[in-house]
Amino acid sequence: MVHHIVMWNFLDSLSREEKNEAGARMKELLEPIGELVEGAVSIRVVVNELDSSNRDIALVSQFETVEALKAYQVHPAHVEAGKFVRSVTQNRSCMDYIV
């Protein structure tokens, strides 16, 4: 199983309301892609709710294989979602690992 975790902070220029709206939109755009990509096990967007975190939002996903992860990354729905994500976030961090 391949785990793919991406974390971001929202742009400092966004208001609290805009950050909430951006997080909801990211969920709307990214989570359904799991049903479009063969080998995607789960795709979940999580908005930070604790002061102990240093990232605002995360994408937590699992794929059956590295090839399935690669297919997700180039899928047209993911590419399109990425345009929005990049417009509202900064400081991207990513970790992929196999269990």
Biopython code that builds the backbone (N, CA, C, O; Angstrom):
import numpy as np
from Bio.PDB.StructureBuilder import StructureBuilder

atoms = [
    (1, "MET", "N", (0.848, -1.175, 0.000)),
    (1, "MET", "CA", (0.000, 0.000, 0.000)),
    (1, "MET", "C", (0.895, 1.240, 0.000)),
    (1, "MET", "O", (1.827, 1.346, 0.797)),
    (2, "VAL", "N", (0.600, 2.173, -0.902)),
    (2, "VAL", "CA", (1.346, 3.420, -1.009)),
    (2, "VAL", "C", (0.541, 4.516, -0.306)),
    (2, "VAL", "O", (-0.637, 4.724, -0.598)),
    (3, "HIS", "N", (1.186, 5.199, 0.606)),
    (3, "HIS", "CA", (0.566, 6.310, 1.317)),
    (3, "HIS", "C", (1.126, 7.609, 0.745)),
    (3, "HIS", "O", (2.333, 7.744, 0.547)),
    (4, "HIS", "N", (0.242, 8.552, 0.487)),
    (4, "HIS", "CA", (0.605, 9.846, -0.105)),
    (4, "HIS", "C", (0.001, 10.925, 0.785)),
    (4, "HIS", "O", (-1.220, 11.057, 0.873)),
    (5, "ILE", "N", (0.857, 11.688, 1.439)),
    (5, "ILE", "CA", (0.403, 12.737, 2.346)),
    (5, "ILE", "C", (0.972, 14.067, 1.867)),
    (5, "ILE", "O", (2.181, 14.203, 1.681)),
    (6, "VAL", "N", (0.098, 15.042, 1.670)),
    (6, "VAL", "CA", (0.515, 16.384, 1.261)),
    (6, "VAL", "C", (-0.096, 17.359, 2.260)),
    (6, "VAL", "O", (-1.270, 17.250, 2.615)),
    (7, "MET", "N", (0.719, 18.317, 2.710)),
    (7, "MET", "CA", (0.244, 19.317, 3.660)),
    (7, "MET", "C", (0.588, 20.714, 3.157)),
    (7, "MET", "O", (1.615, 20.919, 2.510)),
    (8, "TRP", "N", (-0.276, 21.660, 3.461)),
    (8, "TRP", "CA", (-0.083, 23.046, 3.058)),
    (8, "TRP", "C", (-0.502, 23.975, 4.185)),
    (8, "TRP", "O", (-1.153, 23.563, 5.145)),
    (9, "ASN", "N", (-0.114, 25.239, 4.047)),
    (9, "ASN", "CA", (-0.710, 26.344, 4.775)),
    (9, "ASN", "C", (-1.478, 27.163, 3.758)),
    (9, "ASN", "O", (-1.098, 27.249, 2.591)),
    (10, "PHE", "N", (-2.563, 27.764, 4.218)),
    (10, "PHE", "CA", (-3.279, 28.682, 3.349)),
    (10, "PHE", "C", (-2.470, 29.969, 3.223)),
    (10, "PHE", "O", (-1.655, 30.286, 4.090)),
    (11, "LEU", "N", (-2.694, 30.692, 2.160)),
    (11, "LEU", "CA", (-2.032, 31.982, 1.978)),
    (11, "LEU", "C", (-2.362, 32.902, 3.152)),
    (11, "LEU", "O", (-3.501, 32.942, 3.619)),
    (12, "ASP", "N", (-1.372, 33.627, 3.617)),
    (12, "ASP", "CA", (-1.569, 34.553, 4.736)),
    (12, "ASP", "C", (-2.597, 35.629, 4.409)),
    (12, "ASP", "O", (-3.253, 36.159, 5.306)),
    (13, "SER", "N", (-2.735, 35.946, 3.146)),
    (13, "SER", "CA", (-3.646, 37.019, 2.737)),
    (13, "SER", "C", (-5.121, 36.624, 2.819)),
    (13, "SER", "O", (-5.993, 37.485, 2.707)),
    (14, "LEU", "N", (-5.411, 35.339, 3.014)),
    (14, "LEU", "CA", (-6.809, 34.899, 3.084)),
    (14, "LEU", "C", (-7.382, 35.150, 4.472)),
    (14, "LEU", "O", (-6.698, 34.962, 5.479)),
    (15, "SER", "N", (-8.633, 35.572, 4.519)),
    (15, "SER", "CA", (-9.341, 35.738, 5.796)),
    (15, "SER", "C", (-9.714, 34.353, 6.330)),
    (15, "SER", "O", (-9.605, 33.364, 5.606)),
    (16, "ARG", "N", (-10.145, 34.275, 7.561)),
    (16, "ARG", "CA", (-10.593, 33.008, 8.147)),
    (16, "ARG", "C", (-11.715, 32.416, 7.301)),
    (16, "ARG", "O", (-11.715, 31.217, 7.021)),
    (17, "GLU", "N", (-12.669, 33.249, 6.895)),
    (17, "GLU", "CA", (-13.783, 32.780, 6.081)),
    (17, "GLU", "C", (-13.289, 32.242, 4.734)),
    (17, "GLU", "O", (-13.752, 31.198, 4.276)),
    (18, "GLU", "N", (-12.362, 32.944, 4.109)),
    (18, "GLU", "CA", (-11.814, 32.489, 2.827)),
    (18, "GLU", "C", (-11.051, 31.173, 2.992)),
    (18, "GLU", "O", (-11.110, 30.310, 2.117)),
    (19, "LYS", "N", (-10.348, 31.018, 4.091)),
    (19, "LYS", "CA", (-9.639, 29.753, 4.359)),
    (19, "LYS", "C", (-10.631, 28.612, 4.533)),
    (19, "LYS", "O", (-10.408, 27.514, 4.024)),
    (20, "ASN", "N", (-11.721, 28.862, 5.247)),
    (20, "ASN", "CA", (-12.745, 27.832, 5.415)),
    (20, "ASN", "C", (-13.351, 27.441, 4.076)),
    (20, "ASN", "O", (-13.557, 26.260, 3.798)),
    (21, "GLU", "N", (-13.633, 28.441, 3.249)),
    (21, "GLU", "CA", (-14.200, 28.176, 1.922)),
    (21, "GLU", "C", (-13.207, 27.424, 1.043)),
    (21, "GLU", "O", (-13.594, 26.519, 0.304)),
    (22, "ALA", "N", (-11.931, 27.791, 1.119)),
    (22, "ALA", "CA", (-10.902, 27.122, 0.323)),
    (22, "ALA", "C", (-10.755, 25.666, 0.746)),
    (22, "ALA", "O", (-10.610, 24.784, -0.100)),
    (23, "GLY", "N", (-10.793, 25.411, 2.050)),
    (23, "GLY", "CA", (-10.706, 24.033, 2.535)),
    (23, "GLY", "C", (-11.869, 23.186, 2.057)),
    (23, "GLY", "O", (-11.684, 22.040, 1.646)),
    (24, "ALA", "N", (-13.063, 23.746, 2.109)),
    (24, "ALA", "CA", (-14.245, 23.021, 1.627)),
    (24, "ALA", "C", (-14.140, 22.753, 0.131)),
    (24, "ALA", "O", (-14.499, 21.672, -0.335)),
    (25, "ARG", "N", (-13.653, 23.725, -0.616)),
    (25, "ARG", "CA", (-13.512, 23.547, -2.067)),
    (25, "ARG", "C", (-12.459, 22.489, -2.387)),
    (25, "ARG", "O", (-12.641, 21.692, -3.306)),
    (26, "MET", "N", (-11.358, 22.479, -1.633)),
    (26, "MET", "CA", (-10.333, 21.453, -1.846)),
    (26, "MET", "C", (-10.916, 20.060, -1.624)),
    (26, "MET", "O", (-10.621, 19.140, -2.387)),
    (27, "LYS", "N", (-11.745, 19.893, -0.584)),
    (27, "LYS", "CA", (-12.402, 18.610, -0.338)),
    (27, "LYS", "C", (-13.278, 18.225, -1.533)),
    (27, "LYS", "O", (-13.249, 17.086, -1.997)),
    (28, "GLU", "N", (-14.056, 19.195, -2.020)),
    (28, "GLU", "CA", (-14.963, 18.949, -3.144)),
    (28, "GLU", "C", (-14.211, 18.526, -4.402)),
    (28, "GLU", "O", (-14.677, 17.673, -5.157)),
    (29, "LEU", "N", (-13.055, 19.124, -4.616)),
    (29, "LEU", "CA", (-12.289, 18.847, -5.835)),
    (29, "LEU", "C", (-11.471, 17.562, -5.741)),
    (29, "LEU", "O", (-11.409, 16.798, -6.704)),
    (30, "LEU", "N", (-10.847, 17.319, -4.599)),
    (30, "LEU", "CA", (-9.877, 16.228, -4.503)),
    (30, "LEU", "C", (-10.479, 14.876, -4.109)),
    (30, "LEU", "O", (-10.108, 13.848, -4.675)),
    (31, "GLU", "N", (-11.393, 14.868, -3.155)),
    (31, "GLU", "CA", (-11.878, 13.577, -2.653)),
    (31, "GLU", "C", (-12.573, 12.711, -3.710)),
    (31, "GLU", "O", (-12.368, 11.497, -3.705)),
    (32, "PRO", "N", (-13.379, 13.269, -4.610)),
    (32, "PRO", "CA", (-14.038, 12.432, -5.622)),
    (32, "PRO", "C", (-13.081, 11.785, -6.626)),
    (32, "PRO", "O", (-13.458, 10.835, -7.311)),
    (33, "ILE", "N", (-11.868, 12.283, -6.718)),
    (33, "ILE", "CA", (-10.919, 11.712, -7.680)),
    (33, "ILE", "C", (-10.631, 10.252, -7.348)),
    (33, "ILE", "O", (-10.272, 9.476, -8.233)),
    (34, "GLY", "N", (-10.783, 9.876, -6.097)),
    (34, "GLY", "CA", (-10.559, 8.482, -5.700)),
    (34, "GLY", "C", (-11.440, 7.501, -6.448)),
    (34, "GLY", "O", (-11.060, 6.348, -6.652)),
    (35, "GLU", "N", (-12.611, 7.953, -6.856)),
    (35, "GLU", "CA", (-13.518, 7.083, -7.602)),
    (35, "GLU", "C", (-13.179, 7.031, -9.087)),
    (35, "GLU", "O", (-13.709, 6.193, -9.817)),
    (36, "LEU", "N", (-12.302, 7.919, -9.535)),
    (36, "LEU", "CA", (-11.955, 8.007, -10.951)),
    (36, "LEU", "C", (-10.657, 7.284, -11.303)),
    (36, "LEU", "O", (-10.413, 6.971, -12.468)),
    (37, "VAL", "N", (-9.828, 7.022, -10.298)),
    (37, "VAL", "CA", (-8.506, 6.456, -10.545)),
    (37, "VAL", "C", (-8.467, 5.009, -10.064)),
    (37, "VAL", "O", (-8.671, 4.724, -8.884)),
    (38, "GLU", "N", (-8.204, 4.119, -10.984)),
    (38, "GLU", "CA", (-8.085, 2.711, -10.622)),
    (38, "GLU", "C", (-6.907, 2.530, -9.670)),
    (38, "GLU", "O", (-5.807, 3.015, -9.934)),
    (39, "GLY", "N", (-7.142, 1.832, -8.568)),
    (39, "GLY", "CA", (-6.085, 1.595, -7.588)),
    (39, "GLY", "C", (-6.051, 2.595, -6.463)),
    (39, "GLY", "O", (-5.253, 2.452, -5.536)),
    (40, "ALA", "N", (-6.904, 3.613, -6.517)),
    (40, "ALA", "CA", (-7.016, 4.545, -5.389)),
    (40, "ALA", "C", (-7.857, 3.872, -4.313)),
    (40, "ALA", "O", (-8.976, 3.431, -4.575)),
    (41, "VAL", "N", (-7.321, 3.796, -3.115)),
    (41, "VAL", "CA", (-8.028, 3.164, -2.005)),
    (41, "VAL", "C", (-8.824, 4.205, -1.230)),
    (41, "VAL", "O", (-10.001, 3.994, -0.938)),
    (42, "SER", "N", (-8.195, 5.322, -0.896)),
    (42, "SER", "CA", (-8.902, 6.406, -0.215)),
    (42, "SER", "C", (-8.179, 7.722, -0.444)),
    (42, "SER", "O", (-6.953, 7.770, -0.547)),
    (43, "ILE", "N", (-8.967, 8.788, -0.520)),
    (43, "ILE", "CA", (-8.442, 10.145, -0.640)),
    (43, "ILE", "C", (-9.288, 11.005, 0.298)),
    (43, "ILE", "O", (-10.509, 11.092, 0.166)),
    (44, "ARG", "N", (-8.603, 11.631, 1.240)),
    (44, "ARG", "CA", (-9.310, 12.422, 2.250)),
    (44, "ARG", "C", (-8.579, 13.736, 2.477)),
    (44, "ARG", "O", (-7.356, 13.757, 2.619)),
    (45, "VAL", "N", (-9.324, 14.821, 2.511)),
    (45, "VAL", "CA", (-8.776, 16.139, 2.821)),
    (45, "VAL", "C", (-9.172, 16.464, 4.259)),
    (45, "VAL", "O", (-10.343, 16.374, 4.628)),
    (46, "VAL", "N", (-8.180, 16.844, 5.067)),
    (46, "VAL", "CA", (-8.393, 17.104, 6.487)),
    (46, "VAL", "C", (-7.971, 18.537, 6.791)),
    (46, "VAL", "O", (-6.844, 18.933, 6.496)),
    (47, "VAL", "N", (-8.880, 19.311, 7.381)),
    (47, "VAL", "CA", (-8.584, 20.681, 7.781)),
    (47, "VAL", "C", (-8.135, 20.675, 9.234)),
    (47, "VAL", "O", (-8.776, 20.056, 10.084)),
    (48, "ASN", "N", (-7.036, 21.361, 9.521)),
    (48, "ASN", "CA", (-6.500, 21.423, 10.870)),
    (48, "ASN", "C", (-7.491, 22.066, 11.834)),
    (48, "ASN", "O", (-8.088, 23.099, 11.532)),
    (49, "GLU", "N", (-7.655, 21.445, 12.988)),
    (49, "GLU", "CA", (-8.518, 22.001, 14.028)),
    (49, "GLU", "C", (-7.776, 22.197, 15.345)),
    (49, "GLU", "O", (-8.378, 22.627, 16.330)),
    (50, "LEU", "N", (-6.474, 21.889, 15.380)),
    (50, "LEU", "CA", (-5.720, 21.964, 16.624)),
    (50, "LEU", "C", (-4.583, 22.975, 16.524)),
    (50, "LEU", "O", (-3.908, 23.064, 15.499)),
    (51, "ASP", "N", (-4.382, 23.721, 17.580)),
    (51, "ASP", "CA", (-3.307, 24.714, 17.604)),
    (51, "ASP", "C", (-1.918, 24.078, 17.609)),
    (51, "ASP", "O", (-0.932, 24.761, 17.331)),
    (52, "SER", "N", (-1.822, 22.801, 17.915)),
    (52, "SER", "CA", (-0.522, 22.133, 17.979)),
    (52, "SER", "C", (0.061, 21.825, 16.603)),
    (52, "SER", "O", (1.226, 21.439, 16.502)),
    (53, "SER", "N", (-0.725, 21.989, 15.550)),
    (53, "SER", "CA", (-0.266, 21.708, 14.186)),
    (53, "SER", "C", (0.365, 22.938, 13.567)),
    (53, "SER", "O", (0.047, 24.067, 13.941)),
    (54, "ASN", "N", (1.270, 22.712, 12.608)),
    (54, "ASN", "CA", (1.855, 23.851, 11.897)),
    (54, "ASN", "C", (1.500, 23.838, 10.407)),
    (54, "ASN", "O", (2.147, 24.519, 9.611)),
    (55, "ARG", "N", (0.494, 23.080, 10.032)),
    (55, "ARG", "CA", (-0.069, 23.108, 8.688)),
    (55, "ARG", "C", (-1.570, 23.279, 8.811)),
    (55, "ARG", "O", (-2.180, 22.828, 9.780)),
    (56, "ASP", "N", (-2.167, 23.942, 7.810)),
    (56, "ASP", "CA", (-3.596, 24.242, 7.844)),
    (56, "ASP", "C", (-4.473, 23.136, 7.279)),
    (56, "ASP", "O", (-5.604, 22.941, 7.724)),
    (57, "ILE", "N", (-3.948, 22.415, 6.298)),
    (57, "ILE", "CA", (-4.778, 21.436, 5.598)),
    (57, "ILE", "C", (-3.891, 20.326, 5.052)),
    (57, "ILE", "O", (-2.733, 20.558, 4.703)),
    (58, "ALA", "N", (-4.445, 19.111, 4.981)),
    (58, "ALA", "CA", (-3.675, 17.965, 4.491)),
    (58, "ALA", "C", (-4.526, 17.093, 3.577)),
    (58, "ALA", "O", (-5.744, 16.995, 3.724)),
    (59, "LEU", "N", (-3.853, 16.477, 2.648)),
    (59, "LEU", "CA", (-4.435, 15.440, 1.806)),
    (59, "LEU", "C", (-3.811, 14.128, 2.266)),
    (59, "LEU", "O", (-2.592, 13.967, 2.222)),
    (60, "VAL", "N", (-4.642, 13.199, 2.704)),
    (60, "VAL", "CA", (-4.166, 11.906, 3.187)),
    (60, "VAL", "C", (-4.780, 10.848, 2.280)),
    (60, "VAL", "O", (-6.001, 10.698, 2.235)),
    (61, "SER", "N", (-3.938, 10.115, 1.559)),
    (61, "SER", "CA", (-4.479, 9.163, 0.592)),
    (61, "SER", "C", (-3.672, 7.877, 0.560)),
    (61, "SER", "O", (-2.505, 7.837, 0.950)),
    (62, "GLN", "N", (-4.332, 6.824, 0.079)),
    (62, "GLN", "CA", (-3.685, 5.524, -0.076)),
    (62, "GLN", "C", (-4.003, 4.981, -1.473)),
    (62, "GLN", "O", (-5.099, 5.153, -2.008)),
    (63, "PHE", "N", (-2.995, 4.323, -2.031)),
    (63, "PHE", "CA", (-3.108, 3.719, -3.350)),
    (63, "PHE", "C", (-2.580, 2.302, -3.290)),
    (63, "PHE", "O", (-1.693, 1.994, -2.493)),
    (64, "GLU", "N", (-3.124, 1.440, -4.130)),
    (64, "GLU", "CA", (-2.687, 0.045, -4.145)),
    (64, "GLU", "C", (-1.242, -0.106, -4.595)),
    (64, "GLU", "O", (-0.521, -0.975, -4.105)),
    (65, "THR", "N", (-0.814, 0.747, -5.534)),
    (65, "THR", "CA", (0.521, 0.619, -6.117)),
    (65, "THR", "C", (1.106, 1.998, -6.410)),
    (65, "THR", "O", (0.392, 3.001, -6.407)),
    (66, "VAL", "N", (2.398, 2.034, -6.661)),
    (66, "VAL", "CA", (3.053, 3.272, -7.086)),
    (66, "VAL", "C", (2.469, 3.728, -8.422)),
    (66, "VAL", "O", (2.307, 4.927, -8.650)),
    (67, "GLU", "N", (2.154, 2.786, -9.298)),
    (67, "GLU", "CA", (1.563, 3.128, -10.591)),
    (67, "GLU", "C", (0.209, 3.816, -10.424)),
    (67, "GLU", "O", (-0.119, 4.735, -11.175)),
    (68, "ALA", "N", (-0.577, 3.373, -9.439)),
    (68, "ALA", "CA", (-1.869, 4.016, -9.181)),
    (68, "ALA", "C", (-1.664, 5.451, -8.686)),
    (68, "ALA", "O", (-2.411, 6.350, -9.071)),
    (69, "LEU", "N", (-0.661, 5.669, -7.838)),
    (69, "LEU", "CA", (-0.339, 7.020, -7.388)),
    (69, "LEU", "C", (0.049, 7.891, -8.581)),
    (69, "LEU", "O", (-0.402, 9.030, -8.699)),
    (70, "LYS", "N", (0.882, 7.352, -9.458)),
    (70, "LYS", "CA", (1.296, 8.107, -10.641)),
    (70, "LYS", "C", (0.109, 8.435, -11.537)),
    (70, "LYS", "O", (0.038, 9.529, -12.097)),
    (71, "ALA", "N", (-0.821, 7.497, -11.677)),
    (71, "ALA", "CA", (-2.021, 7.739, -12.484)),
    (71, "ALA", "C", (-2.869, 8.843, -11.863)),
    (71, "ALA", "O", (-3.433, 9.669, -12.580)),
    (72, "TYR", "N", (-2.960, 8.860, -10.546)),
    (72, "TYR", "CA", (-3.678, 9.929, -9.839)),
    (72, "TYR", "C", (-3.032, 11.282, -10.106)),
    (72, "TYR", "O", (-3.726, 12.264, -10.371)),
    (73, "GLN", "N", (-1.725, 11.331, -10.039)),
    (73, "GLN", "CA", (-1.012, 12.599, -10.170)),
    (73, "GLN", "C", (-1.182, 13.242, -11.547)),
    (73, "GLN", "O", (-1.125, 14.466, -11.664)),
    (74, "VAL", "N", (-1.389, 12.443, -12.581)),
    (74, "VAL", "CA", (-1.551, 12.995, -13.930)),
    (74, "VAL", "C", (-3.007, 12.995, -14.405)),
    (74, "VAL", "O", (-3.301, 13.425, -15.520)),
    (75, "HIS", "N", (-3.908, 12.512, -13.559)),
    (75, "HIS", "CA", (-5.321, 12.475, -13.946)),
    (75, "HIS", "C", (-5.815, 13.905, -14.180)),
    (75, "HIS", "O", (-5.504, 14.795, -13.388)),
    (76, "PRO", "N", (-6.575, 14.142, -15.247)),
    (76, "PRO", "CA", (-7.048, 15.503, -15.552)),
    (76, "PRO", "C", (-7.793, 16.178, -14.391)),
    (76, "PRO", "O", (-7.669, 17.389, -14.212)),
    (77, "ALA", "N", (-8.551, 15.431, -13.612)),
    (77, "ALA", "CA", (-9.266, 16.029, -12.480)),
    (77, "ALA", "C", (-8.288, 16.494, -11.406)),
    (77, "ALA", "O", (-8.518, 17.519, -10.764)),
    (78, "HIS", "N", (-7.196, 15.751, -11.206)),
    (78, "HIS", "CA", (-6.180, 16.147, -10.234)),
    (78, "HIS", "C", (-5.412, 17.368, -10.730)),
    (78, "HIS", "O", (-5.138, 18.294, -9.966)),
    (79, "VAL", "N", (-5.072, 17.361, -11.999)),
    (79, "VAL", "CA", (-4.354, 18.505, -12.583)),
    (79, "VAL", "C", (-5.199, 19.767, -12.439)),
    (79, "VAL", "O", (-4.682, 20.822, -12.075)),
    (80, "GLU", "N", (-6.481, 19.664, -12.721)),
    (80, "GLU", "CA", (-7.378, 20.825, -12.607)),
    (80, "GLU", "C", (-7.522, 21.259, -11.147)),
    (80, "GLU", "O", (-7.494, 22.456, -10.861)),
    (81, "ALA", "N", (-7.675, 20.322, -10.230)),
    (81, "ALA", "CA", (-7.776, 20.654, -8.801)),
    (81, "ALA", "C", (-6.504, 21.342, -8.330)),
    (81, "ALA", "O", (-6.557, 22.261, -7.513)),
    (82, "GLY", "N", (-5.362, 20.900, -8.844)),
    (82, "GLY", "CA", (-4.085, 21.491, -8.458)),
    (82, "GLY", "C", (-4.010, 22.974, -8.759)),
    (82, "GLY", "O", (-3.359, 23.720, -8.028)),
    (83, "LYS", "N", (-4.657, 23.410, -9.810)),
    (83, "LYS", "CA", (-4.665, 24.838, -10.138)),
    (83, "LYS", "C", (-5.315, 25.640, -9.014)),
    (83, "LYS", "O", (-4.805, 26.685, -8.611)),
    (84, "PHE", "N", (-6.442, 25.142, -8.514)),
    (84, "PHE", "CA", (-7.105, 25.837, -7.413)),
    (84, "PHE", "C", (-6.259, 25.753, -6.142)),
    (84, "PHE", "O", (-6.060, 26.756, -5.456)),
    (85, "VAL", "N", (-5.768, 24.565, -5.834)),
    (85, "VAL", "CA", (-4.974, 24.379, -4.617)),
    (85, "VAL", "C", (-3.797, 25.348, -4.590)),
    (85, "VAL", "O", (-3.545, 25.989, -3.570)),
    (86, "ARG", "N", (-3.086, 25.455, -5.690)),
    (86, "ARG", "CA", (-1.933, 26.369, -5.752)),
    (86, "ARG", "C", (-2.338, 27.830, -5.611)),
    (86, "ARG", "O", (-1.523, 28.658, -5.204)),
    (87, "SER", "N", (-3.569, 28.156, -5.935)),
    (87, "SER", "CA", (-4.013, 29.554, -5.849)),
    (87, "SER", "C", (-4.347, 29.985, -4.425)),
    (87, "SER", "O", (-4.458, 31.181, -4.153)),
    (88, "VAL", "N", (-4.509, 29.022, -3.508)),
    (88, "VAL", "CA", (-4.913, 29.368, -2.137)),
    (88, "VAL", "C", (-3.948, 28.867, -1.071)),
    (88, "VAL", "O", (-4.172, 29.098, 0.117)),
    (89, "THR", "N", (-2.868, 28.180, -1.476)),
    (89, "THR", "CA", (-1.959, 27.588, -0.494)),
    (89, "THR", "C", (-0.513, 28.010, -0.713)),
    (89, "THR", "O", (-0.152, 28.579, -1.744)),
    (90, "GLN", "N", (0.306, 27.708, 0.301)),
    (90, "GLN", "CA", (1.748, 27.940, 0.270)),
    (90, "GLN", "C", (2.418, 26.875, 1.132)),
    (90, "GLN", "O", (1.745, 26.150, 1.865)),
    (91, "ASN", "N", (3.723, 26.783, 1.045)),
    (91, "ASN", "CA", (4.511, 25.901, 1.920)),
    (91, "ASN", "C", (4.097, 24.431, 1.829)),
    (91, "ASN", "O", (3.853, 23.786, 2.849)),
    (92, "ARG", "N", (4.020, 23.916, 0.628)),
    (92, "ARG", "CA", (3.634, 22.519, 0.401)),
    (92, "ARG", "C", (4.704, 21.580, 0.928)),
    (92, "ARG", "O", (5.897, 21.802, 0.724)),
    (93, "SER", "N", (4.264, 20.527, 1.607)),
    (93, "SER", "CA", (5.130, 19.424, 2.031)),
    (93, "SER", "C", (4.480, 18.133, 1.588)),
    (93, "SER", "O", (3.256, 18.004, 1.622)),
    (94, "CYS", "N", (5.291, 17.178, 1.172)),
    (94, "CYS", "CA", (4.755, 15.902, 0.697)),
    (94, "CYS", "C", (5.606, 14.765, 1.224)),
    (94, "CYS", "O", (6.826, 14.885, 1.338)),
    (95, "MET", "N", (4.948, 13.657, 1.545)),
    (95, "MET", "CA", (5.660, 12.432, 1.902)),
    (95, "MET", "C", (4.897, 11.250, 1.313)),
    (95, "MET", "O", (3.692, 11.101, 1.518)),
    (96, "ASP", "N", (5.620, 10.426, 0.588)),
    (96, "ASP", "CA", (5.066, 9.192, 0.042)),
    (96, "ASP", "C", (5.857, 8.048, 0.663)),
    (96, "ASP", "O", (7.082, 8.109, 0.766)),
    (97, "TYR", "N", (5.138, 6.998, 1.077)),
    (97, "TYR", "CA", (5.822, 5.847, 1.640)),
    (97, "TYR", "C", (5.001, 4.580, 1.408)),
    (97, "TYR", "O", (3.798, 4.629, 1.150)),
    (98, "ILE", "N", (5.680, 3.464, 1.507)),
    (98, "ILE", "CA", (5.055, 2.162, 1.262)),
    (98, "ILE", "C", (5.001, 1.374, 2.560)),
    (98, "ILE", "O", (5.986, 1.293, 3.294)),
    (99, "VAL", "N", (3.840, 0.797, 2.832)),
    (99, "VAL", "CA", (3.645, -0.061, 4.011)),
    (99, "VAL", "C", (3.179, -1.411, 3.524)),
    (99, "VAL", "O", (2.945, -2.311, 4.331)),
]
sb = StructureBuilder()
sb.init_structure("model")
sb.init_model(0)
sb.init_chain("A")
sb.init_seg("    ")
for serial, (resi, resn, name, xyz) in enumerate(atoms, 1):
    if name == "N":
        sb.init_residue(resn, " ", resi, " ")
    sb.init_atom(name, np.array(xyz, "f"), 0.0, 1.0, " ", f" {name:<3s}", serial, name[0])
structure = sb.get_structure()
